[in-house]
Amino acid sequence: MTGACEHTTACEFQERLTAAQPGAVIVYATGFLAEDIHQAFLKKDPNATELSQVAGLALKAANGGNAFLTQRRIGPPTIRIPSTET
């Protein structure tokens, strides 16, 4: 967990994405990802880079057609961010 964002590591995300079957859902972060990354870097959180890396890998997978990114609000300050294997 970095800041207020629970997340997988970049390595865990890559392993889950590689092993996922089409249609599988991988939740790689829960929180406000962009804001949490920003705040983690401002606070010099030692895990800020890891959080940024997992977000970057998810975006790269989506841009490459390997994942479909969605968000689901699960509470006032919380969004669940899954990736669906394509």
MMTF fields as JSON, N, C-alpha, C and O atoms, coordinates in Angstrom:
{
  "mmtfVersion": "1.0.0",
  "mmtfProducer": "UNKNOWN",
  "numBonds": 343,
  "numAtoms": 344,
  "numGroups": 86,
  "numChains": 1,
  "numModels": 1,
  "chainsPerModel": [1],
  "groupsPerChain": [86],
  "chainIdList": ["A"],
  "bondAtomList": [4, 2, 8, 6, 12, 10, 16, 14, 20, 18, 24, 22, 28, 26, 32, 30, 36, 34, 40, 38, 44, 42, 48, 46, 52, 50, 56, 54, 60, 58, 64, 62, 68, 66, 72, 70, 76, 74, 80, 78, 84, 82, 88, 86, 92, 90, 96, 94, 100, 98, 104, 102, 108, 106, 112, 110, 116, 114, 120, 118, 124, 122, 128, 126, 132, 130, 136, 134, 140, 138, 144, 142, 148, 146, 152, 150, 156, 154, 160, 158, 164, 162, 168, 166, 172, 170, 176, 174, 180, 178, 184, 182, 188, 186, 192, 190, 196, 194, 200, 198, 204, 202, 208, 206, 212, 210, 216, 214, 220, 218, 224, 222, 228, 226, 232, 230, 236, 234, 240, 238, 244, 242, 248, 246, 252, 250, 256, 254, 260, 258, 264, 262, 268, 266, 272, 270, 276, 274, 280, 278, 284, 282, 288, 286, 292, 290, 296, 294, 300, 298, 304, 302, 308, 306, 312, 310, 316, 314, 320, 318, 324, 322, 328, 326, 332, 330, 336, 334, 340, 338],
  "bondOrderList": [1, 1, 1, 1, 1, 1, 1, 1, 1, 1, 1, 1, 1, 1, 1, 1, 1, 1, 1, 1, 1, 1, 1, 1, 1, 1, 1, 1, 1, 1, 1, 1, 1, 1, 1, 1, 1, 1, 1, 1, 1, 1, 1, 1, 1, 1, 1, 1, 1, 1, 1, 1, 1, 1, 1, 1, 1, 1, 1, 1, 1, 1, 1, 1, 1, 1, 1, 1, 1, 1, 1, 1, 1, 1, 1, 1, 1, 1, 1, 1, 1, 1, 1, 1, 1],
  "groupList": [{"groupName": "MET", "atomNameList": ["N", "CA", "C", "O"], "elementList": ["N", "C", "C", "O"], "formalChargeList": [0, 0, 0, 0], "bondAtomList": [1, 0, 2, 1, 3, 2], "bondOrderList": [1, 1, 2], "singleLetterCode": "M", "chemCompType": "L-PEPTIDE LINKING"}, {"groupName": "THR", "atomNameList": ["N", "CA", "C", "O"], "elementList": ["N", "C", "C", "O"], "formalChargeList": [0, 0, 0, 0], "bondAtomList": [1, 0, 2, 1, 3, 2], "bondOrderList": [1, 1, 2], "singleLetterCode": "T", "chemCompType": "L-PEPTIDE LINKING"}, {"groupName": "GLY", "atomNameList": ["N", "CA", "C", "O"], "elementList": ["N", "C", "C", "O"], "formalChargeList": [0, 0, 0, 0], "bondAtomList": [1, 0, 2, 1, 3, 2], "bondOrderList": [1, 1, 2], "singleLetterCode": "G", "chemCompType": "PEPTIDE LINKING"}, {"groupName": "ALA", "atomNameList": ["N", "CA", "C", "O"], "elementList": ["N", "C", "C", "O"], "formalChargeList": [0, 0, 0, 0], "bondAtomList": [1, 0, 2, 1, 3, 2], "bondOrderList": [1, 1, 2], "singleLetterCode": "A", "chemCompType": "L-PEPTIDE LINKING"}, {"groupName": "CYS", "atomNameList": ["N", "CA", "C", "O"], "elementList": ["N", "C", "C", "O"], "formalChargeList": [0, 0, 0, 0], "bondAtomList": [1, 0, 2, 1, 3, 2], "bondOrderList": [1, 1, 2], "singleLetterCode": "C", "chemCompType": "L-PEPTIDE LINKING"}, {"groupName": "GLU", "atomNameList": ["N", "CA", "C", "O"], "elementList": ["N", "C", "C", "O"], "formalChargeList": [0, 0, 0, 0], "bondAtomList": [1, 0, 2, 1, 3, 2], "bondOrderList": [1, 1, 2], "singleLetterCode": "E", "chemCompType": "L-PEPTIDE LINKING"}, {"groupName": "HIS", "atomNameList": ["N", "CA", "C", "O"], "elementList": ["N", "C", "C", "O"], "formalChargeList": [0, 0, 0, 0], "bondAtomList": [1, 0, 2, 1, 3, 2], "bondOrderList": [1, 1, 2], "singleLetterCode": "H", "chemCompType": "L-PEPTIDE LINKING"}, {"groupName": "PHE", "atomNameList": ["N", "CA", "C", "O"], "elementList": ["N", "C", "C", "O"], "formalChargeList": [0, 0, 0, 0], "bondAtomList": [1, 0, 2, 1, 3, 2], "bondOrderList": [1, 1, 2], "singleLetterCode": "F", "chemCompType": "L-PEPTIDE LINKING"}, {"groupName": "GLN", "atomNameList": ["N", "CA", "C", "O"], "elementList": ["N", "C", "C", "O"], "formalChargeList": [0, 0, 0, 0], "bondAtomList": [1, 0, 2, 1, 3, 2], "bondOrderList": [1, 1, 2], "singleLetterCode": "Q", "chemCompType": "L-PEPTIDE LINKING"}, {"groupName": "ARG", "atomNameList": ["N", "CA", "C", "O"], "elementList": ["N", "C", "C", "O"], "formalChargeList": [0, 0, 0, 0], "bondAtomList": [1, 0, 2, 1, 3, 2], "bondOrderList": [1, 1, 2], "singleLetterCode": "R", "chemCompType": "L-PEPTIDE LINKING"}, {"groupName": "LEU", "atomNameList": ["N", "CA", "C", "O"], "elementList": ["N", "C", "C", "O"], "formalChargeList": [0, 0, 0, 0], "bondAtomList": [1, 0, 2, 1, 3, 2], "bondOrderList": [1, 1, 2], "singleLetterCode": "L", "chemCompType": "L-PEPTIDE LINKING"}, {"groupName": "PRO", "atomNameList": ["N", "CA", "C", "O"], "elementList": ["N", "C", "C", "O"], "formalChargeList": [0, 0, 0, 0], "bondAtomList": [1, 0, 2, 1, 3, 2], "bondOrderList": [1, 1, 2], "singleLetterCode": "P", "chemCompType": "L-PEPTIDE LINKING"}, {"groupName": "VAL", "atomNameList": ["N", "CA", "C", "O"], "elementList": ["N", "C", "C", "O"], "formalChargeList": [0, 0, 0, 0], "bondAtomList": [1, 0, 2, 1, 3, 2], "bondOrderList": [1, 1, 2], "singleLetterCode": "V", "chemCompType": "L-PEPTIDE LINKING"}, {"groupName": "ILE", "atomNameList": ["N", "CA", "C", "O"], "elementList": ["N", "C", "C", "O"], "formalChargeList": [0, 0, 0, 0], "bondAtomList": [1, 0, 2, 1, 3, 2], "bondOrderList": [1, 1, 2], "singleLetterCode": "I", "chemCompType": "L-PEPTIDE LINKING"}, {"groupName": "TYR", "atomNameList": ["N", "CA", "C", "O"], "elementList": ["N", "C", "C", "O"], "formalChargeList": [0, 0, 0, 0], "bondAtomList": [1, 0, 2, 1, 3, 2], "bondOrderList": [1, 1, 2], "singleLetterCode": "Y", "chemCompType": "L-PEPTIDE LINKING"}, {"groupName": "ASP", "atomNameList": ["N", "CA", "C", "O"], "elementList": ["N", "C", "C", "O"], "formalChargeList": [0, 0, 0, 0], "bondAtomList": [1, 0, 2, 1, 3, 2], "bondOrderList": [1, 1, 2], "singleLetterCode": "D", "chemCompType": "L-PEPTIDE LINKING"}, {"groupName": "LYS", "atomNameList": ["N", "CA", "C", "O"], "elementList": ["N", "C", "C", "O"], "formalChargeList": [0, 0, 0, 0], "bondAtomList": [1, 0, 2, 1, 3, 2], "bondOrderList": [1, 1, 2], "singleLetterCode": "K", "chemCompType": "L-PEPTIDE LINKING"}, {"groupName": "ASN", "atomNameList": ["N", "CA", "C", "O"], "elementList": ["N", "C", "C", "O"], "formalChargeList": [0, 0, 0, 0], "bondAtomList": [1, 0, 2, 1, 3, 2], "bondOrderList": [1, 1, 2], "singleLetterCode": "N", "chemCompType": "L-PEPTIDE LINKING"}, {"groupName": "SER", "atomNameList": ["N", "CA", "C", "O"], "elementList": ["N", "C", "C", "O"], "formalChargeList": [0, 0, 0, 0], "bondAtomList": [1, 0, 2, 1, 3, 2], "bondOrderList": [1, 1, 2], "singleLetterCode": "S", "chemCompType": "L-PEPTIDE LINKING"}],
  "groupTypeList": [0, 1, 2, 3, 4, 5, 6, 1, 1, 3, 4, 5, 7, 8, 5, 9, 10, 1, 3, 3, 8, 11, 2, 3, 12, 13, 12, 14, 3, 1, 2, 7, 10, 3, 5, 15, 13, 6, 8, 3, 7, 10, 16, 16, 15, 11, 17, 3, 1, 5, 10, 18, 8, 12, 3, 2, 10, 3, 10, 16, 3, 3, 17, 2, 2, 17, 3, 7, 10, 1, 8, 9, 9, 13, 2, 11, 11, 1, 13, 9, 13, 11, 18, 1, 5, 1],
  "groupIdList": [1, 2, 3, 4, 5, 6, 7, 8, 9, 10, 11, 12, 13, 14, 15, 16, 17, 18, 19, 20, 21, 22, 23, 24, 25, 26, 27, 28, 29, 30, 31, 32, 33, 34, 35, 36, 37, 38, 39, 40, 41, 42, 43, 44, 45, 46, 47, 48, 49, 50, 51, 52, 53, 54, 55, 56, 57, 58, 59, 60, 61, 62, 63, 64, 65, 66, 67, 68, 69, 70, 71, 72, 73, 74, 75, 76, 77, 78, 79, 80, 81, 82, 83, 84, 85, 86],
  "secStructList": [7, 5, 6, 6, 5, 3, 3, 7, 7, 2, 2, 2, 2, 2, 2, 2, 2, 2, 2, 7, 7, 6, 6, 7, 3, 3, 3, 3, 3, 3, 1, 7, 2, 2, 2, 2, 2, 2, 2, 2, 2, 2, 6, 6, 7, 6, 6, 2, 2, 2, 2, 2, 2, 2, 2, 2, 2, 2, 2, 2, 2, 2, 2, 6, 6, 1, 3, 3, 3, 7, 7, 3, 3, 3, 3, 6, 6, 3, 3, 3, 3, 3, 3, 3, 3, 7],
  "xCoordList": [0.851, 0.0, 0.892, 1.834, 0.592, 1.299, 0.285, -0.721, 0.529, -0.437, -1.778, -1.868, -2.816, -4.158, -4.527, -5.679, -3.573, -3.858, -3.311, -2.104, -4.207, -3.774, -3.508, -4.29, -2.403, -2.07, -1.184, -0.533, -1.163, -0.223, 1.123, 1.193, 2.161, 3.438, 3.424, 2.569, 4.351, 4.454, 4.708, 4.145, 5.555, 5.862, 4.623, 4.356, 3.861, 2.631, 1.625, 0.984, 1.488, 0.551, 0.952, 0.108, 2.245, 2.719, 2.494, 2.08, 2.761, 2.541, 1.065, 0.717, 0.2, -1.251, -1.758, -2.58, -1.276, -1.712, -1.255, -2.015, -0.042, 0.497, -0.293, -0.528, -0.702, -1.416, -2.92, -3.604, -3.448, -4.905, -5.499, -4.897, -6.683, -7.464, -8.278, -8.563, -8.664, -9.515, -10.756, -11.432, -11.043, -12.199, -11.907, -12.742, -10.726, -10.36, -10.229, -9.826, -10.571, -10.476, -9.333, -9.263, -8.452, -7.325, -7.476, -7.411, -7.674, -7.718, -6.282, -5.678, -5.745, -4.353, -4.224, -3.128, -5.289, -5.234, -6.623, -7.623, -6.668, -7.895, -7.56, -6.739, -8.186, -7.918, -8.052, -8.622, -7.543, -7.51, -6.1, -5.236, -5.862, -4.525, -3.683, -2.578, -4.169, -3.376, -3.06, -1.922, -4.05, -3.837, -2.901, -2.051, -3.057, -2.201, -0.745, 0.173, -0.533, 0.826, 1.413, 2.541, 0.649, 1.104, 1.471, 2.547, 0.581, 0.82, 2.017, 2.785, 2.172, 3.291, 4.624, 5.567, 4.706, 5.942, 6.168, 7.301, 5.107, 5.246, 5.748, 6.554, 5.261, 5.641, 6.935, 7.376, 7.534, 8.756, 8.583, 9.495, 7.392, 7.1, 8.037, 8.128, 8.728, 9.669, 9.005, 9.689, 7.691, 6.968, 6.305, 5.568, 6.554, 5.919, 6.265, 5.4, 7.514, 7.936, 7.217, 6.803, 7.066, 6.378, 4.925, 4.43, 4.25, 2.863, 2.775, 1.876, 3.698, 3.729, 4.006, 3.442, 4.882, 5.208, 4.013, 3.775, 3.255, 2.099, 1.059, 0.423, 0.883, -0.046, 0.442, -0.352, 1.738, 2.31, 2.169, 1.88, 2.376, 2.212, 0.767, 0.509, -0.169, -1.582, -1.936, -2.646, -1.448, -1.712, -1.063, -1.664, 0.15, 0.843, 0.073, -0.058, -0.433, -1.219, -2.487, -2.873, -3.126, -4.343, -4.031, -4.735, -2.984, -2.612, -2.193, -2.349, -1.659, -1.254, -2.381, -2.171, -3.582, -4.727, -4.778, -5.538, -3.98, -3.945, -4.823, -4.993, -5.38, -6.233, -7.224, -6.975, -8.333, -9.348, -9.47, -9.867, -9.137, -9.126, -10.474, -11.067, -10.944, -12.194, -11.991, -11.002, -12.929, -12.93, -14.325, -15.32, -14.391, -15.678, -15.627, -14.795, -16.5, -16.553, -17.142, -18.231, -16.407, -16.89, -17.137, -17.487, -16.962, -17.217, -16.877, -16.288, -17.238, -17.001, -15.564, -15.37, -14.54, -13.187, -12.449, -11.227, -13.153, -12.451, -12.992, -14.203, -12.065, -12.402, -11.617, -10.427, -12.262, -11.604, -11.195, -12.016, -9.927, -9.401, -8.964, -7.855, -9.828, -9.454, -8.962, -9.165, -8.33, -7.917, -8.53, -8.429, -9.161, -9.745, -8.91, -8.672, -8.463, -7.644, -8.491, -9.651, -7.901, -8.625, -8.254, -8.769],
  "yCoordList": [-1.182, 0.0, 1.239, 1.339, 2.152, 3.431, 4.523, 4.604, 5.364, 6.405, 5.775, 4.893, 6.225, 5.697, 4.653, 4.225, 4.246, 3.344, 1.947, 1.759, 0.976, -0.419, -0.849, -0.541, -1.562, -1.934, -3.168, -3.506, -3.834, -4.919, -4.289, -3.099, -5.074, -4.591, -4.695, -5.374, -4.035, -4.108, -5.549, -6.015, -6.244, -7.639, -8.518, -9.346, -8.344, -9.118, -8.845, -9.767, -7.571, -7.23, -7.93, -8.514, -7.873, -8.488, -9.996, -10.577, -10.636, -12.084, -12.43, -13.386, -11.659, -11.921, -11.696, -12.466, -10.65, -10.359, -11.467, -11.89, -11.928, -12.992, -14.289, -15.004, -14.589, -15.84, -15.744, -16.767, -14.541, -14.342, -14.909, -14.85, -15.45, -15.903, -14.724, -13.804, -14.72, -13.641, -13.466, -14.438, -12.23, -11.907, -11.888, -11.45, -12.36, -12.35, -10.909, -10.025, -10.683, -9.354, -9.36, -10.226, -8.392, -8.235, -6.872, -5.848, -6.84, -5.563, -5.237, -5.926, -4.191, -3.843, -2.634, -2.358, -1.911, -0.771, -0.455, -0.616, -0.004, 0.484, 1.803, 1.849, 2.865, 4.207, 5.192, 4.86, 6.384, 7.376, 7.358, 8.104, 6.515, 6.189, 7.405, 7.558, 8.266, 9.424, 10.338, 10.78, 10.618, 11.478, 10.813, 11.475, 9.502, 8.785, 8.769, 8.885, 8.626, 8.69, 10.068, 10.191, 11.093, 12.47, 12.712, 13.231, 12.337, 12.548, 11.728, 12.198, 10.514, 9.669, 10.309, 10.289, 10.878, 11.548, 12.814, 13.098, 13.585, 14.786, 14.452, 15.185, 13.337, 12.938, 12.116, 11.65, 11.95, 11.153, 9.737, 9.172, 9.183, 7.812, 6.882, 6.989, 5.983, 5.101, 4.162, 3.596, 3.993, 3.124, 3.886, 3.292, 5.18, 5.994, 5.488, 5.432, 5.125, 4.641, 3.349, 3.165, 2.449, 1.174, 1.413, 0.773, 2.315, 2.638, 3.211, 2.862, 4.075, 4.658, 3.589, 3.626, 2.638, 1.564, 0.668, 0.312, 0.298, -0.569, 0.165, -0.441, 1.454, 2.24, 2.294, 2.177, 2.47, 2.512, 1.198, 1.184, 0.084, -1.228, -1.474, -2.021, -1.067, -1.237, -0.415, -0.895, 0.809, 1.653, 1.077, 1.089, 0.578, -0.036, -1.264, -1.47, -2.072, -3.244, -2.826, -3.45, -1.776, -1.282, -0.722, -1.012, 0.075, 0.661, -0.403, -0.217, -1.523, -2.619, -3.575, -4.555, -3.305, -4.159, -5.421, -6.339, -5.479, -6.67, -6.564, -7.545, -5.394, -5.204, -4.082, -3.211, -4.118, -3.077, -2.517, -3.236, -1.249, -0.649, -0.017, 0.675, -0.268, 0.325, 0.799, 0.456, 1.583, 2.02, 1.808, 1.929, 1.493, 1.311, 2.021, 1.693, 2.978, 3.677, 2.729, 2.187, 2.534, 1.636, 2.364, 1.736, 3.666, 4.467, 5.912, 6.199, 6.822, 8.244, 8.566, 9.281, 8.06, 8.414, 7.283, 7.347, 6.248, 5.07, 4.596, 4.527, 4.27, 3.69, 2.394, 2.357, 1.338, 0.059, 0.063, 0.34, -0.245, -0.117, -1.493, -1.933, -2.183, -3.487, -3.383, -2.374, -4.424, -4.576, -5.87, -6.882, -5.877, -7.095, -7.536, -6.757, -8.779, -9.342, -9.4, -9.813, -8.986, -9.014, -10.222, -10.404],
  "zCoordList": [0.0, 0.0, 0.0, 0.786, -0.866, -0.927, -0.682, -1.387, 0.304, 0.614, 0.933, 1.787, 0.253, 0.473, -0.577, -0.643, -1.388, -2.507, -2.241, -2.091, -2.186, -2.127, -3.555, -4.455, -3.774, -5.15, -5.189, -4.2, -6.328, -6.546, -6.914, -7.225, -6.878, -7.377, -8.893, -9.462, -9.54, -10.995, -11.432, -12.422, -10.689, -11.008, -10.875, -11.746, -9.785, -9.588, -10.702, -11.205, -11.086, -12.153, -13.446, -14.125, -13.789, -15.031, -14.999, -16.002, -13.864, -13.739, -13.888, -14.581, -13.242, -13.331, -14.75, -15.246, -15.4, -16.762, -17.711, -18.582, -17.549, -18.406, -18.243, -19.217, -17.009, -16.727, -16.947, -16.959, -17.12, -17.202, -18.485, -19.557, -18.34, -19.485, -20.002, -19.235, -21.283, -21.796, -20.924, -20.586, -20.567, -19.737, -18.248, -17.457, -17.856, -16.427, -15.943, -16.699, -14.682, -14.085, -13.074, -12.202, -13.202, -12.286, -11.622, -12.302, -10.323, -9.609, -9.225, -8.403, -9.82, -9.548, -8.639, -8.152, -8.395, -7.478, -6.949, -7.649, -5.708, -5.094, -4.424, -3.508, -4.873, -4.375, -5.522, -6.561, -5.349, -6.427, -6.988, -6.526, -7.976, -8.44, -8.807, -8.286, -9.683, -10.107, -8.925, -8.769, -8.102, -6.934, -5.935, -5.34, -5.75, -4.811, -5.284, -4.471, -6.589, -7.132, -6.866, -6.389, -7.175, -6.973, -5.509, -5.215, -4.598, -3.177, -2.675, -1.835, -3.188, -2.768, -3.143, -2.352, -4.35, -4.743, -3.926, -3.538, -3.657, -2.836, -1.435, -0.861, -0.892, 0.468, 0.487, 1.538, -0.703, -0.836, -0.278, 0.326, -0.498, -0.093, -0.863, -2.086, -0.186, -0.882, -1.894, -2.746, -1.81, -2.741, -3.884, -4.671, -3.988, -5.028, -6.427, -7.302, -6.632, -7.952, -8.311, -9.456, -7.334, -7.584, -7.992, -8.92, -7.317, -7.65, -9.064, -9.829, -9.396, -10.736, -11.795, -12.888, -11.458, -12.405, -12.693, -13.847, -11.659, -11.897, -12.74, -13.602, -12.501, -13.318, -14.766, -15.7, -14.943, -16.286, -17.033, -18.229, -16.322, -16.949, -17.369, -18.441, -16.522, -16.868, -18.104, -18.988, -18.167, -19.329, -20.579, -21.654, -20.445, -21.586, -22.089, -23.295, -21.156, -21.547, -22.284, -23.273, -21.802, -22.459, -23.837, -24.803, -23.928, -25.222, -26.231, -27.438, -25.731, -26.603, -26.934, -27.649, -26.422, -26.707, -25.863, -26.17, -24.806, -23.956, -22.721, -21.997, -22.473, -21.296, -21.581, -22.414, -20.884, -20.954, -19.553, -18.635, -19.368, -18.036, -17.715, -18.543, -16.505, -16.031, -14.599, -13.952, -14.119, -12.732, -12.168, -12.883, -10.892, -10.221, -8.876, -8.029, -8.679, -7.391, -6.355, -6.542, -5.257, -4.205, -2.892, -1.893, -2.881, -1.697, -2.005, -3.046, -1.12, -1.398, -1.813, -2.796, -1.092, -1.511, -2.22, -2.349, -2.684, -3.173, -4.513, -4.726, -5.411, -6.711, -6.839, -6.525, -7.294, -7.556, -9.016, -9.89, -9.29, -10.648, -11.143, -10.84, -11.906, -12.438, -13.879, -14.554, -14.317, -15.703, -16.184, -15.491, -17.344, -17.902, -19.078, -20.001, -19.058, -20.125, -21.402, -21.371, -22.509, -23.787, -24.601, -25.704]
}
